[in-house]
Amino acid sequence: MNIMLNTLKVVAYALVKPPYVFILLAFFIMFYKQNKKIILMQKMIIGDKLNTTFELTISQIVLGILGGIVGSILLSYLGVAFNENTSIELIFLLSIIFMFINPRLICFSYSGAFLGFVSILLEIMREMYGIEVKAINFLNLDIVALMTLIAILHFVEGILVMIDGSKGSIPIFTKKDNKIIGGFAFKRYWAIPIGIVLIVNSQMHGLSEIIQLNKWDALIDFSSPLNVIKNAAIMLMPFYGVLGYTSITFTKSKKQKSTLSGIMIMLYSVTLYIFARLATLNIFFRLFVVIYAPMAHEFMIYIQKYMEVKEEPKYVSDERGIMVLEVAPNSQAYKMGIKSGDVFVEINNKKIVNEDDIFKTIKETSSSVWFKIKKTAGNLEEIRYRREVDLKKLGIVFVPISVPENSMVVKMNENKFSDVLQKIKDERKK
Protein backbone atom coordinates (compact mmCIF):
# COMPACT_ATOMS: atom_id res chain seq x y z
CA MET A 1 0.00 0.00 0.00
CA ASN A 2 1.15 3.48 -0.68
CA ILE A 3 1.62 5.39 2.57
CA MET A 4 1.28 8.82 1.03
CA LEU A 5 -1.91 7.91 -0.84
CA ASN A 6 -3.56 6.51 2.30
CA THR A 7 -2.51 9.54 4.32
CA LEU A 8 -3.87 11.97 1.74
CA LYS A 9 -7.14 10.06 1.68
CA VAL A 10 -7.67 10.35 5.42
CA VAL A 11 -6.79 14.09 5.43
CA ALA A 12 -9.20 14.64 2.53
CA TYR A 13 -11.84 12.76 4.52
CA ALA A 14 -11.37 15.27 7.35
CA LEU A 15 -12.02 18.14 4.94
CA VAL A 16 -15.25 16.99 3.31
CA LYS A 17 -17.02 14.49 5.56
CA PRO A 18 -19.25 15.35 8.52
CA PRO A 19 -18.68 15.89 11.38
CA TYR A 20 -15.11 16.92 10.50
CA VAL A 21 -16.19 19.53 7.97
CA PHE A 22 -18.25 21.25 10.69
CA ILE A 23 -15.19 21.32 12.94
CA LEU A 24 -13.26 23.04 10.15
CA LEU A 25 -16.12 25.51 9.69
CA ALA A 26 -16.09 26.25 13.43
CA PHE A 27 -12.36 27.00 13.23
CA PHE A 28 -12.98 29.31 10.26
CA ILE A 29 -15.59 31.28 12.21
CA MET A 30 -13.37 31.46 15.30
CA PHE A 31 -10.35 32.65 13.30
CA TYR A 32 -12.48 35.12 11.35
CA LYS A 33 -13.77 36.75 14.54
CA GLN A 34 -10.22 37.00 15.93
CA ASN A 35 -8.88 38.47 12.69
CA LYS A 36 -11.72 40.98 12.57
CA LYS A 37 -10.46 42.38 15.88
CA ILE A 38 -6.91 42.48 14.54
CA ILE A 39 -7.99 44.39 11.43
CA LEU A 40 -9.90 46.86 13.61
CA MET A 41 -6.79 47.45 15.72
CA GLN A 42 -4.66 47.96 12.59
CA LYS A 43 -7.10 50.52 11.19
CA MET A 44 -7.22 52.40 14.48
CA ILE A 45 -3.44 52.53 14.84
CA ILE A 46 -2.32 52.85 11.22
CA GLY A 47 -5.40 54.45 9.70
CA ASP A 48 -5.69 51.59 7.23
CA LYS A 49 -5.72 47.80 7.26
CA LEU A 50 -2.65 45.76 6.33
CA ASN A 51 -4.70 42.75 5.21
CA THR A 52 -8.35 41.86 4.88
CA THR A 53 -10.07 39.67 7.46
CA PHE A 54 -10.72 37.05 4.81
CA GLU A 55 -7.07 36.99 3.68
CA LEU A 56 -5.83 36.42 7.22
CA THR A 57 -8.40 33.72 7.87
CA ILE A 58 -8.05 31.81 4.62
CA SER A 59 -4.25 31.69 4.98
CA GLN A 60 -4.65 30.14 8.43
CA ILE A 61 -7.03 27.49 7.10
CA VAL A 62 -5.21 26.68 3.84
CA LEU A 63 -1.71 26.67 5.31
CA GLY A 64 -3.01 24.68 8.28
CA ILE A 65 -4.34 22.04 5.91
CA LEU A 66 -1.03 21.90 4.04
CA GLY A 67 0.82 21.67 7.35
CA GLY A 68 -1.51 18.87 8.43
CA ILE A 69 -0.73 16.97 5.23
CA VAL A 70 3.04 17.32 5.78
CA GLY A 71 2.76 16.29 9.44
CA SER A 72 0.50 13.31 8.65
CA ILE A 73 2.85 12.01 5.98
CA LEU A 74 5.88 12.33 8.28
CA LEU A 75 4.05 10.50 11.08
CA SER A 76 2.98 7.73 8.72
CA TYR A 77 6.46 7.20 7.25
CA LEU A 78 8.01 7.21 10.73
CA GLY A 79 5.55 4.50 11.74
CA VAL A 80 4.10 6.40 14.68
CA ALA A 81 1.09 4.38 15.85
CA PHE A 82 -1.18 4.21 18.88
CA ASN A 83 -3.29 1.42 20.31
CA GLU A 84 -6.95 1.95 19.46
CA ASN A 85 -7.84 1.70 23.16
CA THR A 86 -5.79 4.76 24.07
CA SER A 87 -7.33 8.23 23.81
CA ILE A 88 -4.72 10.12 21.83
CA GLU A 89 -7.41 12.67 20.89
CA LEU A 90 -7.12 14.02 24.45
CA ILE A 91 -3.91 15.82 23.49
CA PHE A 92 -5.87 18.00 21.04
CA LEU A 93 -8.73 18.58 23.47
CA LEU A 94 -6.42 19.47 26.36
CA SER A 95 -4.43 21.94 24.25
CA ILE A 96 -7.63 23.88 23.50
CA ILE A 97 -8.67 23.80 27.18
CA PHE A 98 -5.21 25.00 28.23
CA MET A 99 -5.46 27.81 25.66
CA PHE A 100 -8.33 29.37 27.62
CA ILE A 101 -6.13 29.38 30.72
CA ASN A 102 -3.25 31.03 28.87
CA PRO A 103 -3.03 31.37 25.03
CA ARG A 104 0.57 30.14 24.89
CA LEU A 105 -0.44 26.88 26.64
CA ILE A 106 -2.12 25.80 23.40
CA CYS A 107 1.27 24.26 22.56
CA PHE A 108 1.14 20.46 22.51
CA SER A 109 4.28 20.35 24.68
CA TYR A 110 2.14 21.11 27.72
CA SER A 111 -0.90 18.93 27.00
CA GLY A 112 1.37 16.11 25.79
CA ALA A 113 3.60 16.34 28.87
CA PHE A 114 0.54 16.25 31.13
CA LEU A 115 -0.84 13.13 29.45
CA GLY A 116 2.60 11.52 29.33
CA PHE A 117 3.22 12.14 33.02
CA VAL A 118 -0.16 10.62 33.93
CA SER A 119 0.60 7.62 31.73
CA ILE A 120 3.98 7.08 33.42
CA LEU A 121 2.37 7.31 36.88
CA LEU A 122 -0.11 4.62 35.85
CA GLU A 123 2.79 2.51 34.56
CA ILE A 124 4.65 2.85 37.86
CA MET A 125 1.51 1.95 39.84
CA ARG A 126 0.97 -1.09 37.65
CA GLU A 127 4.56 -2.37 37.46
CA MET A 128 5.80 -1.57 40.96
CA TYR A 129 2.70 -1.77 43.12
CA GLY A 130 0.41 -4.03 41.09
CA ILE A 131 -2.32 -1.39 41.07
CA GLU A 132 -4.33 -1.09 37.87
CA VAL A 133 -7.40 1.08 37.44
CA LYS A 134 -9.12 -0.34 34.38
CA ALA A 135 -11.51 2.60 34.15
CA ILE A 136 -8.65 4.89 33.13
CA ASN A 137 -6.66 2.46 30.98
CA PHE A 138 -7.31 4.78 28.05
CA LEU A 139 -4.67 7.08 29.60
CA ASN A 140 -1.98 4.44 29.07
CA LEU A 141 -0.24 6.05 26.12
CA ASP A 142 2.86 5.02 24.19
CA ILE A 143 5.27 7.73 25.40
CA VAL A 144 7.63 7.27 22.45
CA ALA A 145 4.82 7.65 19.92
CA LEU A 146 3.28 10.53 21.90
CA MET A 147 6.49 12.56 22.08
CA THR A 148 7.33 11.78 18.45
CA LEU A 149 3.88 13.11 17.52
CA ILE A 150 4.58 16.32 19.46
CA ALA A 151 8.00 16.68 17.81
CA ILE A 152 6.47 16.39 14.32
CA LEU A 153 3.70 18.86 15.17
CA HIS A 154 6.34 21.36 16.29
CA PHE A 155 8.30 20.81 13.09
CA VAL A 156 5.16 21.72 11.15
CA GLU A 157 4.56 24.67 13.46
CA GLY A 158 8.06 25.99 12.77
CA ILE A 159 7.38 25.93 9.03
CA LEU A 160 4.03 27.71 9.46
CA VAL A 161 5.55 30.38 11.71
CA MET A 162 8.26 31.15 9.16
CA ILE A 163 5.77 31.34 6.29
CA ASP A 164 2.74 32.94 7.92
CA GLY A 165 3.68 34.06 11.44
CA SER A 166 4.26 37.71 10.57
CA LYS A 167 0.82 38.27 9.03
CA GLY A 168 -1.74 40.17 11.05
CA SER A 169 0.90 41.78 13.28
CA ILE A 170 -0.02 44.83 15.34
CA PRO A 171 2.28 47.87 15.73
CA ILE A 172 3.00 48.41 19.45
CA PHE A 173 5.07 50.72 21.60
CA THR A 174 6.79 50.61 24.97
CA LYS A 175 9.34 52.65 26.89
CA LYS A 176 12.98 51.72 27.43
CA ASP A 177 15.79 53.90 28.79
CA ASN A 178 13.41 56.89 28.73
CA LYS A 179 12.82 56.40 25.00
CA ILE A 180 9.75 55.21 23.18
CA ILE A 181 10.48 52.16 21.04
CA GLY A 182 8.28 50.56 18.44
CA GLY A 183 7.69 46.91 17.73
CA PHE A 184 5.16 44.31 16.68
CA ALA A 185 2.83 41.85 18.40
CA PHE A 186 2.02 38.53 16.72
CA LYS A 187 -0.93 36.24 17.29
CA ARG A 188 -1.61 33.49 14.75
CA TYR A 189 -3.39 30.14 14.88
CA TRP A 190 -3.67 27.34 12.32
CA ALA A 191 -6.18 24.50 12.21
CA ILE A 192 -4.42 21.29 11.17
CA PRO A 193 -6.05 17.98 10.16
CA ILE A 194 -3.76 15.16 11.30
CA GLY A 195 -4.03 11.54 10.22
CA ILE A 196 -2.90 9.27 13.05
CA VAL A 197 -2.24 5.52 12.73
CA LEU A 198 -4.12 3.30 15.17
CA ILE A 199 -3.25 -0.38 15.74
CA VAL A 200 -6.59 -2.20 15.70
CA ASN A 201 -8.01 -5.70 15.90
CA SER A 202 -8.65 -6.66 12.30
CA GLN A 203 -11.66 -8.79 13.27
CA MET A 204 -13.51 -5.82 14.78
CA HIS A 205 -13.41 -3.53 11.75
CA GLY A 206 -14.59 -3.72 8.16
CA LEU A 207 -12.11 -4.35 5.34
CA SER A 208 -12.76 -0.90 3.94
CA GLU A 209 -11.57 0.70 7.21
CA ILE A 210 -8.30 -1.13 7.81
CA ILE A 211 -4.98 -1.87 6.15
CA GLN A 212 -3.31 -5.18 6.87
CA LEU A 213 -0.08 -4.69 8.76
CA ASN A 214 1.99 -6.65 6.23
CA LYS A 215 0.86 -4.21 3.54
CA TRP A 216 1.98 -1.14 5.42
CA ASP A 217 5.43 -0.27 4.06
CA ALA A 218 6.65 1.63 7.11
CA LEU A 219 8.25 0.45 10.33
CA ILE A 220 5.64 0.58 13.09
CA ASP A 221 7.08 2.33 16.12
CA PHE A 222 9.33 -0.28 17.71
CA SER A 223 8.16 0.77 21.17
CA SER A 224 4.87 -0.99 20.46
CA PRO A 225 4.88 -4.44 22.12
CA LEU A 226 4.84 -7.41 19.75
CA ASN A 227 1.79 -8.94 21.42
CA VAL A 228 -0.15 -5.81 20.47
CA ILE A 229 0.75 -5.74 16.80
CA LYS A 230 0.62 -9.50 16.26
CA ASN A 231 -2.29 -10.41 13.99
CA ALA A 232 -3.29 -6.73 14.03
CA ALA A 233 -4.12 -4.21 11.37
CA ILE A 234 -3.83 -0.45 11.17
CA MET A 235 -6.39 2.24 10.62
CA LEU A 236 -5.77 5.90 9.83
CA MET A 237 -8.00 8.25 11.81
CA PRO A 238 -8.29 12.01 11.28
CA PHE A 239 -8.07 14.46 14.18
CA TYR A 240 -8.12 18.26 14.27
CA GLY A 241 -5.63 20.27 16.27
CA VAL A 242 -4.65 23.92 16.58
CA LEU A 243 -1.11 25.28 16.35
CA GLY A 244 -0.54 28.75 17.77
CA TYR A 245 2.14 31.44 17.70
CA THR A 246 2.15 34.50 19.97
CA SER A 247 5.14 36.75 20.36
CA ILE A 248 6.39 40.34 20.61
CA THR A 249 9.49 41.95 19.14
CA PHE A 250 11.14 45.34 19.51
CA THR A 251 14.54 44.35 18.12
CA LYS A 252 13.70 42.76 14.76
CA SER A 253 11.52 43.28 11.74
CA LYS A 254 8.34 41.25 11.43
CA LYS A 255 9.89 38.78 8.99
CA GLN A 256 13.15 38.48 10.93
CA LYS A 257 11.24 37.65 14.11
CA SER A 258 8.97 35.03 12.55
CA THR A 259 11.92 33.42 10.74
CA LEU A 260 14.00 33.23 13.93
CA SER A 261 11.07 31.87 15.92
CA GLY A 262 10.35 29.26 13.24
CA ILE A 263 13.96 28.06 13.19
CA MET A 264 14.08 27.78 16.99
CA ILE A 265 10.82 25.80 17.04
CA MET A 266 12.19 23.41 14.39
CA LEU A 267 15.43 22.93 16.36
CA TYR A 268 13.33 22.20 19.44
CA SER A 269 11.35 19.61 17.45
CA VAL A 270 14.53 17.85 16.33
CA THR A 271 15.91 17.56 19.88
CA LEU A 272 12.54 16.38 21.15
CA TYR A 273 12.43 13.72 18.44
CA ILE A 274 15.90 12.44 19.42
CA PHE A 275 14.95 12.18 23.10
CA ALA A 276 11.65 10.52 22.14
CA ARG A 277 13.59 7.75 20.37
CA LEU A 278 15.82 7.33 23.45
CA ALA A 279 12.67 6.84 25.50
CA THR A 280 12.42 3.31 24.07
CA LEU A 281 15.30 2.29 26.35
CA ASN A 282 13.69 2.52 29.80
CA ILE A 283 11.29 4.40 32.04
CA PHE A 284 13.98 6.89 33.07
CA PHE A 285 14.26 8.21 29.51
CA ARG A 286 10.47 8.18 29.17
CA LEU A 287 10.17 10.34 32.26
CA PHE A 288 13.01 12.54 31.05
CA VAL A 289 11.40 13.30 27.67
CA VAL A 290 8.04 14.07 29.32
CA ILE A 291 9.76 16.64 31.56
CA TYR A 292 12.03 17.88 28.76
CA ALA A 293 9.13 18.77 26.41
CA PRO A 294 7.58 21.62 28.46
CA MET A 295 10.83 22.70 30.15
CA ALA A 296 12.71 23.06 26.85
CA HIS A 297 9.74 24.90 25.38
CA GLU A 298 9.77 27.33 28.32
CA PHE A 299 13.53 27.74 27.90
CA MET A 300 13.04 28.56 24.21
CA ILE A 301 10.55 31.28 25.16
CA TYR A 302 12.94 32.59 27.83
CA ILE A 303 15.81 32.79 25.34
CA GLN A 304 13.73 34.86 22.94
CA LYS A 305 12.65 37.20 25.74
CA TYR A 306 16.25 37.51 26.91
CA MET A 307 17.37 38.41 23.40
CA GLU A 308 14.66 41.08 23.24
CA VAL A 309 15.95 42.62 26.48
CA LYS A 310 19.65 42.47 25.65
CA GLU A 311 19.60 43.45 21.97
CA GLU A 312 19.28 47.04 20.77
CA PRO A 313 15.77 48.20 19.83
CA LYS A 314 15.29 48.40 16.08
CA TYR A 315 12.63 51.08 15.86
CA VAL A 316 13.60 54.25 17.77
CA SER A 317 13.24 57.92 16.82
CA ASP A 318 16.06 60.18 18.03
CA GLU A 319 18.14 63.17 16.98
CA ARG A 320 18.66 61.56 13.56
CA GLY A 321 14.99 61.85 12.70
CA ILE A 322 11.60 60.16 12.98
CA MET A 323 11.55 56.44 12.21
CA VAL A 324 8.82 54.64 10.30
CA LEU A 325 7.41 51.62 12.11
CA GLU A 326 4.76 50.46 9.66
CA VAL A 327 3.43 51.40 6.23
CA ALA A 328 -0.03 50.44 5.03
CA PRO A 329 -0.15 48.63 1.67
CA ASN A 330 -1.66 50.65 -1.19
CA SER A 331 -1.24 53.86 0.82
CA GLN A 332 0.43 56.95 -0.59
CA ALA A 333 3.53 56.29 1.50
CA TYR A 334 3.76 52.74 0.12
CA LYS A 335 3.48 54.02 -3.46
CA MET A 336 6.25 56.53 -2.69
CA GLY A 337 8.56 53.66 -1.73
CA ILE A 338 8.62 54.36 2.01
CA LYS A 339 9.26 51.25 4.08
CA SER A 340 9.39 50.17 7.71
CA GLY A 341 12.74 51.23 9.19
CA ASP A 342 13.14 54.37 7.05
CA VAL A 343 13.97 57.59 8.93
CA PHE A 344 12.43 60.98 8.05
CA VAL A 345 15.27 63.48 8.42
CA GLU A 346 14.02 66.71 6.82
CA ILE A 347 10.82 68.17 5.42
CA ASN A 348 11.11 71.04 2.95
CA ASN A 349 14.79 71.37 3.94
CA LYS A 350 13.93 71.81 7.62
CA LYS A 351 15.09 69.48 10.34
CA ILE A 352 12.28 67.29 11.70
CA VAL A 353 12.14 67.52 15.48
CA ASN A 354 9.07 65.35 16.09
CA GLU A 355 6.34 63.61 14.11
CA ASP A 356 3.99 66.58 14.53
CA ASP A 357 6.31 68.62 12.27
CA ILE A 358 5.50 66.25 9.40
CA PHE A 359 1.72 66.39 9.72
CA LYS A 360 1.70 70.13 10.43
CA THR A 361 3.77 70.93 7.34
CA ILE A 362 1.61 68.68 5.14
CA LYS A 363 -1.54 70.33 6.47
CA GLU A 364 -0.22 73.82 5.82
CA THR A 365 1.07 73.02 2.32
CA SER A 366 -1.35 73.31 -0.57
CA SER A 367 0.66 71.57 -3.30
CA SER A 368 3.62 69.32 -2.52
CA VAL A 369 6.18 68.54 0.16
CA TRP A 370 9.78 67.32 -0.10
CA PHE A 371 10.98 64.68 2.34
CA LYS A 372 14.61 63.76 2.93
CA ILE A 373 14.60 60.14 4.07
CA LYS A 374 17.40 57.89 5.27
CA LYS A 375 16.67 54.43 3.90
CA THR A 376 17.36 51.20 5.78
CA ALA A 377 20.36 50.62 3.49
CA GLY A 378 21.92 53.86 4.81
CA ASN A 379 21.53 56.07 1.73
CA LEU A 380 19.64 59.39 1.69
CA GLU A 381 16.75 59.91 -0.72
CA GLU A 382 14.58 62.89 -1.50
CA ILE A 383 10.93 62.03 -2.07
CA ARG A 384 8.23 64.37 -3.27
CA TYR A 385 4.80 64.07 -1.71
CA ARG A 386 2.04 65.65 -3.76
CA ARG A 387 -0.93 66.47 -1.59
CA GLU A 388 -3.98 65.18 -3.39
CA VAL A 389 -7.40 66.78 -3.40
CA ASP A 390 -9.01 63.97 -1.40
CA LEU A 391 -6.46 64.45 1.38
CA LYS A 392 -5.73 60.75 1.81
CA LYS A 393 -3.62 59.84 4.79
CA LEU A 394 0.00 58.91 4.29
CA GLY A 395 -0.61 55.48 5.79
CA ILE A 396 2.41 55.58 8.11
CA VAL A 397 2.92 54.76 11.76
CA PHE A 398 5.86 56.74 13.14
CA VAL A 399 7.77 55.94 16.31
CA PRO A 400 7.08 59.06 18.40
CA ILE A 401 9.70 61.03 20.28
CA SER A 402 7.19 61.65 23.06
CA VAL A 403 3.61 60.69 23.74
CA PRO A 404 1.13 63.55 23.33
CA GLU A 405 -1.93 63.39 25.58
CA ASN A 406 -4.39 62.62 22.78
CA SER A 407 -2.19 60.26 20.80
CA MET A 408 -3.17 56.79 19.58
CA VAL A 409 0.03 55.20 20.88
CA VAL A 410 -0.57 51.83 22.52
CA LYS A 411 1.78 50.49 25.16
CA MET A 412 2.01 46.70 24.99
CA ASN A 413 2.96 44.50 27.92
CA GLU A 414 1.32 41.25 29.01
CA ASN A 415 -2.19 42.52 28.20
CA LYS A 416 -4.54 40.37 26.20
CA PHE A 417 -5.39 41.56 22.70
CA SER A 418 -8.98 42.18 23.86
CA ASP A 419 -7.74 44.49 26.63
CA VAL A 420 -5.53 46.42 24.22
CA LEU A 421 -8.39 46.72 21.74
CA GLN A 422 -10.67 48.12 24.44
CA LYS A 423 -7.96 50.60 25.41
CA ILE A 424 -7.72 51.82 21.82
CA LYS A 425 -11.51 52.19 21.60
CA ASP A 426 -11.56 54.19 24.85
CA GLU A 427 -8.80 56.50 23.61
CA ARG A 428 -10.62 56.88 20.30
CA LYS A 429 -13.72 58.18 22.11
CA LYS A 430 -11.81 60.89 24.00
N, C-alpha and C positions, 0 to 999 in steps of 0.2 A: 504494500500500500504506500501511496505517496504521502509523506508526512505533511508537506506544505499544502497539498490539495485538501486533505482532511481538516487541517487547521483553518484554512480559508473558508471552508464550508461552515464550520461551527461559528466563526466570527460573523459570516454573512447571515446565519440563522439568527444571531443576536440583534441584527439590524432590521430584520423584516418580519419576524414572527412575534406574535403576542405571547407572553406579556412583556418581552424584552423591548419591543419597539415603544411601548408606553413608558418604560424606564428611561429610554433615550429621550423621549419627548419631554419627560419631567426634568431631565438634566438641561435640555435646551431652554425651557422656561425659566429655570433657576438661574442659569448663566445669563440669559437675556435680561432678567431683572437686575442682576448685579452689574452688568455692563451698562445698563441704562443709568445707574447711579454714577458710574465712572465717567460716562460721557457728560453728564450734568456737571460734575466737578470740573472737568476739562474746560467746558464752555464758560463756567463762572470764573475760573482762574485765567485762562488764556484769551477768552472772548470768542473762541471757536473750538470746534471739536477736532481731535486728531484722527479719529476713526468714526465709523458709524457703529451703532449698537449691533446691527446685524453682522457687520464684518468681524467684530470682536467675537461674537458668539459662534458664528459659523466656523471660524478658524479653530476655536476650542473643540468643537464637535468633530470636524473633519480630521484635524491633526491628532485628536484623541483616538479616533478610529484607526488611523494609520499606525499610531504608536501601539495600539492594542494588537494589531496584526503582527508587527515586528516582535513584540513581547511574546505573543502566543506561539509564533514560529520558533523563537529561541527556546522557550520552555519545552516545546514538543521535541525538538532536536536534542536537547540536553536530557530528555527522558524523565523530566520531573513529573512525578505521579503521586496521587494521594489515594488512600483507601476510601471506598465509597461510603464507609460508615463514619468517617471523620467529617466535621463541619468546617471545611476550609473557607466557606462563604462568610464565616464570622469575621475574618480579617477585613473584608470589605465593609461589613456592617459596623464593626467597631471603629474603623477609621473615620466614618461619617459621624458617629456618635462623639468621638473625641474631638472632631472639628468644631462642634458646638461648644465644647469646653474652651478650646483655644484653636484658632484656625491652623496654626502650624502643626498641631497634633494630628492632622489628616494624614500625615506621612505614615506609610505602612511599617516603618521601623518601630513605631510605638505600639500599634495594635498587634503586629506580628510578635514583638518581644513579649507582650502581655500574654498572648495565647501560648507562645513557646514556653514561657516560665510556668504557666499553669500545667501544661502538658508534662514538663519535667518533674514538677511536684507530684503529679499523679503517678509518674513512672517510679519515683523514689518510694512512694507509699506502697506501690504494688510489689516492687522488687525487694525492698529492704524490710518492709513491715507486713507484707502479705495482705494489705488493705486494698480492696478494689471496689469502687463505687460504680456499678454498671450503668446507673442513670446518667452519668456524665462521661461515659466512654467516648462520646463523640468529640471530646476535647483532647483525646490522645492523638496528637498530630505527629507526623514525620518531621522532626526538626530540620533535618538536612534539606528535605524538599521545601519546607516552609521558608527557610532562610534563603534558599536558592531562588524561590519565587520572589521574595522581597528584593534580592539583589538585581534580578532581571527587571523588575518594575522600576527600580531606581535608575537603571541604565536607560530605560525608555524615558523616564522623567528628565534625565540629563539632556537627552536629545531634544525633547520638547521645550525645555527651558532655553536652550541655545537658539532654537528656531523661532519660538513664539513668546518667550518670557518677557520681552521688552514692550510688547504691545499693551495698550491700555494703561500705560504708566501715568502717574499724576505728578506734576511739578510740586515740590515742597520746599520749605525753608526752615532753617533753624539758626541758632546763634552759637558761634564758637570763637573764643578769643576776642570777644567784643565786636565781632564782624558777623554780618548776615551771610550765610552760605546757602546756595541752592542745591537741589538734588532731585531725586525721583523715588517714588514709592511704586512697588510692583505688587500686583495681586492677580494671579491667573490660576485657573483650574481647567482640567481636561478630563472628559469622561472617556474611559477606555474599556472596550469589550475584550475580555481575556478568555481564551479557551484553555481550560485546565484538564489534564488527563486524570481520570479516575480509574483505579483498578477495581473491576467489578466481577461478580459471579456470572459467568456466561449463561448459566441456566435460568437466571432470573430476569434476563432482558431479551428483547427481540433481536433478531439478526440485523435488522436495519439500524439498531442503536449502537451496536458494539463492533469492535475490530478485534479479531483474534490476535493474541499476543505474538504468535509466531509470524504474523504478517506486519508487525509494527517494526519498521527498520530503524529503530533508535534504541539505545541502551536504557532500559528502565532504571531509574535511580537505584544504585546498588545498596542503598540503605534500607530498601524495602525487603522484608524477610522473605525467604524462598517459599515458605508455607503459605504466604499470602498470594504470591503471583503464580503459584503452581495451579495449572488447569484454570487460569483466570483469563479474562479478556479486558480490554480497555475501552473507555468511553470518554469522548471529549464533551465537556460541559461548558457552556458560556456563562460568565459572570461579569457584572459591571462594577468597576471601581473608579475612584476619582483621584487623580494626581494633582497636587497643588504646589504653587510657588509664591511665597510672599517674601519681600525683601525691601530694603531701603539702601540707597547709595548717595553719598555726597562727594565721592572721590573719583568716580568713573562715569563715563557716558552710559546711556541706557544699554547699548549693544555690548559694550565692554563688560558691564556688570552681569548681564544675562549669560554671556559667553563664559566668563570666569565661574559663575555659579554652576552652569551646566557641566563644565569640565570637572569641578570638584565633586559634584554629585556622581558623575560617571566613575571617578577614581574611588569614591566610597563604595560604589556598587561592585567594583572589581575586588576590593579587599574583602568585602562581605561575602562574595562568592567563594573566595579562597578559604576563608574560615568556615563557611558552610560545608565545603567538601571535607575539611579536617574533622568536622563534627561526626563523621562516620566512625571515627576511631573509638571514642568512648563518651561517657556521660559528662566528663569534665569539659571536653571541647564543645559538647552540645550546650552546656550551661554558659560557657565562655561566649559563644557566638550569639546567644540570646541576650546577654548583657552588652556585648560589643555593639550590636545593632543600634540601640537608642543612644548609648554613650558616645559612639563615634559620630552619630548624626548631630548630637548636641555640640560635640567638639568642632565639627565642621561649621556650624552656625557661629560658635564662639570665635573661630579663626576669622571668619568674614567680618564680624563685628569689630574685632581687634584691628583688622586692616583698615576699617573705616575710621577708627579713632586715631591710628598712628599715621596714616598717609595724609598728604596735603589735600585740602578741599579743591575740587576742580572748578567749581563755579562760584567765584568771588568777585565782586566789584570793588575797586580800590582807586588809588590815584591815577592808575593807567587809563581808566574809563569804566563804562557800564557794560557788564557782561550779559550776553544773551543766554538764557537758560533753555527756552523752548520756542520753536517757531511752528505755527499752525500750517499744515499743508494747504496749498491753494490760496494762501493769504498773499497780500502784497509783498510782505517781507520775504516769503518763500520764493516768489517770482523774481525778486531782486537778488536772489542768491545768498541771502543771510541765513546762517546756520547756527545751531546750538554751539556755544563756545566762542563765538565771535565777540569782539569787544568794540563798543562804540566809543571812539576817542574824541571826535570833534563833530560839531554840527554848524554848518555855514561858517567854517573856519574859526569857531569859538570852542574853547575847551568845555567838555561836558563835565559838570560837577556832580549832578545826580540825574536820575531818570526823569524827573519832572522837567528838566531843561529840554529834553527831547520832545515831549508831548506839548509843552508850552510853545516851543518854536514852530512845530508843525501847525498848531492851532492858529498862531498869529501870521502864518505865511499863506498867501493866497495862491501861489503857483507851485513852486518846487523847492525842495530842500536838498542840500548836499551833506552826505554823511562821510566821515573818514572812519573806516573800520579796520581794525587789526584782525585778520583772519586767524583761524586756528593753526595754520601753517607758519604764521609769524610775519607774513607780508601785509603791507598796508594797501587798502583799496579805497577809492572814492566812488560812492554810489549815489546816484541821483534818485530822489524820491519825488515823484510828481503827484501832488495832492489832487485826487480825483473829485469830481463833482459830488458823488454819492458819499464822500467822506468815510470810506471803509477803514476799519481799523488795520493797523500794521500787522496784527496777528503775532505779537512777540510778548514773551514773558521775560522781563529783565530781572536780574538779581539786584535788589535795591541796596543802596548805601545805608539807608535808615528806614524805619518803618513809620510812615505817616499814620495819623490816627484813623483815617478813613480808608486805609489801603485794604486790598484783597489778599494780602500775604497770609499764608497759612503756615503755622508752625507745626511740624510733624514730630511726634514722639512715639509712644506706645499706644496712641489712641486707635480705636477701630475706625474703619473707613466711614461707618455710619455717623460716628461722633464728629469726625472732621467735616463731613458733608453738612451736618446740622449747623456746625460752627460757621461754615461759609454762608449758608442760608441766612443765619442770624445777622452776619455782618452785611450781607446784601440788603437787608431790610432797613439798616440804619440810615 
